[in-house]
Amino acid sequence: MVNDKAASDGLEWRIKVNDGSSEVLAPKATTCLGKAWLGVTGIVSGLFLKVWSYLKTAWKLGADDPRKVIHCLKVGLALTVVSLFYFMRPLNEGVGGNAMWAVMTVVVVFEQTVGATICKCLNRVFGTFLAGFLALGVNWVACHSQKFQPLIIGASVFVLASAATFSRFIPTVKTRFDYGATIFILTFSLIAISGYQVDRLFDVANQRISTIVIGTSLCILIIMLICPIWAGQELHSLITRNMEKLANSLNGCVEEYFIDSGERTKTDDEEAHKRKLLGYKCVLSSKAAEESMANFARWEPAHGRFNFRHPWKHYLKIGASMRACACCLEALIACLDSDNKVPEFIKKHLSSTCLELSSSSASVIREAMKMMETMKKSSTMHLLVEEMNKTVEELHKNLRSLPCLLHSQEAGTPEQKKTGTVTVVPLMEIIPVMTFTSMLMEITVKIEALVDAVLVRFPSGERKGRRFQSTATIQSIYDYVDSLGCLEADDYSLVSNFPRVVYGPEKRTLSLKEAGLHPQASLFVDLH
């Protein structure tokens, strides 16, 4: 045991030994050199701990996703190969000593995914070509009007740089060609105001364009041939993962509300359960990543199961539908922290139906996820949607019977139940559970919109897909087909194959649900 007491010269420390007596611990005399040594060792050890922590973080990052390490190696390989144009004399003389532009090109355009790299490469090449030719033309005109040469060059830089900068505010240009517009402004300004003669300027522009083409070609070859990471595949995987997280969060939320923590299975770790419950947040924050991946996927060539004209925009619609579900789920999870406690008999009355509804809704989401993974139509989707809708109807019945339950003896305390006294439950105790169940039913509507789709196949073999509300009529599908302008004939019918049904004029007023085209269907255009 250690004791301390105040003394005139500071603190005195005593330690009790085995024989029961105590001894005074006298501090060792420390010189200035010793104090300096202690300070240096403290700084060095602190620096070592920070470096060690950084290395552990880097190792964990590489172990979790080895593709990041492979990407770093690919960047190093590209820079090593392109550096040969700078170090080897024949290659260096071939590009006129401007090999450093190829090195700079590799540094700025090499991205992790194939689509992002191709997008930046093509933007850089076309931006450089366009700016170079325009700058050469402006310099040629300026050289033939010597008095107005500074005025012409200055005015051209002002007009074209302003126009290119304004174009970056246009959404389509901002999404696809923002980097190209930046390169255009930079290249045009450099060449236009360089001050060389036209012949010399043409040589410099030619050499720089050549080195940029060399750098971009090398980047495209390496990114596509060595362990390629496709933006389209990443988007496909992101959507399917988000579907799984959404289904898990929905199940976890309803279980959290109706099942006590002690009644959950012991295998459910508390941290894992919380992570499962909050998985929907990844869906809410994935919009920027989805839009970026969809944009880069459009630049990629055909690969794997994805064709060149794969409908990447449809993935954005699916992502938007999932975020609508996630927003409702966030409101649902907010009900878990309500201060107003719901009577247990009300929870007991609604728990089985709500748990069944969450399970069937999650099954629909998981079936949609399987459809995304396999890219094939599901034969059980319509059964799962029907089961979900039946459970919603059952929940409606339970809610309609709730007023009778609230005025029964079940609503009273144990003493009131013995005496047969009927009590009325306060409204504030009913609002939380009504909010929870209404939001749960709203989520089923969002899920139904997520899987609603009608696929139309034309005689040429082309397919067009679009989502419709279940209350939409067959006439709306005819209007959609007419709006596409893909048919030369005006007389046609929409036909389903299995079973074969012709949706002629007499059936155009039917809703998709009444016609059996809900939640999914494939229709063929039959020309008369």
Disulfide bonds with the S-S distance in Angstrom:
none
